[in-house]
Amino acid sequence: MRLLGPRYPDDVAARIPPGQRLVKGWPVLQYGPIPRFDESTWDFKVSGLVDSPFTVTYSELKAMGPQRVQADMHCVTGWSTLDNQWEGVPFRTLAERAGPKPEAAWVITHCDYGYTSNLSLGAMMDDDVMVAWGHGGEPLAPEHGYPLRLVVPKRYAWKSAKWLRGLEFVARNERGFWEVRGYHTHADPWREERYSYQETKDAESEP
């Protein structure tokens, strides 16, 4: 007998990808300790295959924004939250300042303690992708990525890496922390792209 999940109004159900359920609050999931933030030494770097690599302080980064995005979040473990209010700088703003070279096709996310994640440049150029310092009108809580996290609403939430320190533009895919441990390169929740065994042979080159 198949067990039915919770029933949602049609307009809500249409926003919940397969295999997901709505939760109250915002679950905390992470690997490793929460880093300490010292604004006097903290910086953010955009590097790799770009015409104008740059490094900015926290205040300089925040001066490039703010903009706000309302978006849903879907975790690969099965929970979803709707209508999250994010504040930060659009990824496109950072990319325009850096000027990706024609051969740049992927973006590697670099975070504290050496954590990395990866996504195609095409996915990162979605208009709702941002580096965020605020959520729900307040600064991010440390356990949710303060002082900065990536937000990629159209991908499973592990791609929205916490404690972000830099973005590197590269020509070829380099699998990140969870990707080398069996998670999917592209992580589209509507396709249920959870695990690497689901990838096609050309997954390294797909947008």
Rosetta blueprint (number, residue, H / E / L):
1 M L
2 R L
3 L L
4 L L
5 G L
6 P L
7 R L
8 Y L
9 P L
10 D H
11 D H
12 V H
13 A H
14 A L
15 R L
16 I L
17 P L
18 P L
19 G L
20 Q L
21 R E
22 L E
23 V L
24 K L
25 G L
26 W L
27 P L
28 V L
29 L L
30 Q L
31 Y L
32 G L
33 P L
34 I L
35 P L
36 R L
37 F L
38 D L
39 E L
40 S L
41 T L
42 W L
43 D L
44 F E
45 K E
46 V E
47 S E
48 G E
49 L L
50 V E
51 D L
52 S L
53 P L
54 F E
55 T E
56 V E
57 T L
58 Y H
59 S H
60 E H
61 L H
62 K H
63 A H
64 M L
65 G L
66 P L
67 Q E
68 R E
69 V E
70 Q E
71 A E
72 D E
73 M E
74 H E
75 C L
76 V L
77 T L
78 G L
79 W E
80 S E
81 T E
82 L E
83 D E
84 N E
85 Q E
86 W E
87 E E
88 G E
89 V E
90 P E
91 F H
92 R H
93 T H
94 L H
95 A H
96 E H
97 R H
98 A H
99 G L
100 P E
101 K L
102 P L
103 E L
104 A L
105 A L
106 W E
107 V E
108 I E
109 T E
110 H E
111 C E
112 D H
113 Y H
114 G H
115 Y L
116 T E
117 S E
118 N E
119 L E
120 S E
121 L H
122 G H
123 A H
124 M H
125 M L
126 D L
127 D L
128 D L
129 V L
130 M E
131 V E
132 A E
133 W E
134 G E
135 H E
136 G L
137 G L
138 E E
139 P E
140 L L
141 A L
142 P H
143 E H
144 H H
145 G L
146 Y L
147 P L
148 L L
149 R E
150 L E
151 V E
152 V L
153 P L
154 K L
155 R L
156 Y L
157 A H
158 W H
159 K H
160 S L
161 A L
162 K E
163 W L
164 L E
165 R E
166 G E
167 L E
168 E E
169 F E
170 V E
171 A L
172 R L
173 N L
174 E L
175 R L
176 G L
177 F L
178 W L
179 E H
180 V H
181 R H
182 G L
183 Y E
184 H L
185 T L
186 H L
187 A L
188 D L
189 P H
190 W H
191 R H
192 E L
193 E L
194 R L
195 Y E
196 S H
197 Y H
198 Q H
199 E L
200 T L
201 K L
202 D L
203 A L
204 E L
205 S L
206 E L
207 P L
